[in-house]
Amino acid sequence: MVKDKRIRVLIAKVGLDGHDRGAKVIVRALRDAGMEVLYTGIRQSPEMIVEAALQEDVDVIGLSSLSGAHMILFPRVMRLLRERKMIDILVIGGGIIPEKDMDQLKNEGIAEIFGPGTSLRAIAEYIRENA
C-alpha cells in the first residue's frame, strides 16, 4: 500500500442479520481513525459484498454477523474473492462468533476476528498494520 493512500474499508452485514448497531459503531470509529469507509447496509449476500468490494476498489472487507451463519457466509465471501483473483484484500470478521469457529474461519482466509468487547482502537490499529 502507498503510504499517502487512504485505506478504503467496506463494512458489510452478511446474510439475513438485521442487527447493525455494532457495524455502524465500527464504521464511525474507522472514519474517525482517518479511513475511508463504505457501509453496505444489512442483509447483503456474499455476491453483493464481493461485487461492491470490486467496484469500490477497497483494501479491507469487514464482515459482521450476529445470526450464526458465519460458517457458511464468511467462507463463501472468501471463495468468491479467490475466484475473482481479489486475494490482496484484507478480510476481517466480527460479531457473535464462537471461539471454536475462529480457527476454521482463519483457515478459510479471514485474517482476524473481533468479538464483543474488542476496543475500536485495536481494530483500527490492526487494519492500519495489515492493510
N, C-alpha and C positions, 0 to 999 in steps of 0.2 A: 504494500500500500504506500502511496506517495504521502509524505509527511503532511503536506499542506491540504490534502484532500479530507473533506469532512466524511466521517463514517456514516454510511447510509444503512439504516436498520428498518426491517419490515417486521412488525409485530402482528401476529395472526392468531385468532381464536379458531382452532381447527375442529371440525365436526359439529355436532348439534349443541355444543356447550354454549349457553346463553349468558353465562356469568362473566362479565368483563371488567369489573371494578379493578381487579389486580392488574390486568393488562393495561388499563388506562393509567394507572399509577406508574407503571414501568415506562410507558410512552412519555409521560411528563418528566420523569426523572432523567431519562436518556436525553431528552431535548435540553433539559437544564444542564446536562453534562456536555453540551455542545455538539451532539449528534443530530443528524437529520433523520427523523423518524416518521415512518408511514404506518398507519394503523388500518388494517383491512376491515375491521369490524367483526361481528360474531358470525358463526355458522358458515365458515369457509371450508371448502373441500380442499384436499391436498393439491388437486389440479389447479384450482383458483390461486392458491398460495404460490405455487411454483411459477405460474404464468405472471402473477404480479411481481415476483422477485425478478423475473427475466425482463419484464417491461420497465421496471424501475431501476434496474442495474444496482441492486443492493449488495452490500458487503456481508450483511448478517440477516438471518431469519430467526426471530424469536417466536417459538410456538408455545401457546398456552392451552392447557387442558385441565379441566376440573371434572370432566364427565366420566373418566375411567376408560376412555377409548384410546389412550395414548399408545398402547402396544400395537395397535393397528394403524392409527393415523400418522404417528411420527415416522415409523419406518416407511410408510407409503410416500411421504414427502421426500425422504432420503432417496428412495428408489427413483422417483421422478426426477430429482436433481441429477442423479447419476446418468439416467437415460438421456438427459438434455446436456450432458457434459458441463454441468454447473457445479463442479466439485470444489471450486475455490470459495464458495460461500460458507461462512461460519454459521452453523445451525445450533441454537441453544433451545432448551425447553424449560418450562416452568409450570407450576400448578400443583395439584394434589397428585403426586406420583410416588407410589410406594418405593421404598429403598430397594426392595427385592427386584424391581423392574429396571433400575438405573443402569446396571452393568450391561444388560441386553440392549437397552436403548443406545448406550455409548458404543457398543459393538456395531450397531446399525449406522453409526456416524454422527449421532447427536454429540456435540463436543462437551457440553456441560448441562447439568440440570439444576435449576434453582427452585427450592421449595419455599413454603411459607416461612417467614422469619429471616430470609436472606436480606442483607442490607442492600439498599438501592445503590449505594456506593460500590459495594463488592461486584454487583452485576455490571455497572458501568466500567469499572476497572478491568474486569475480565474481558469485556468486549474490546476495550481500548488496547489491551495487551495481546489479543489474539486475532483481531480482525485484520 
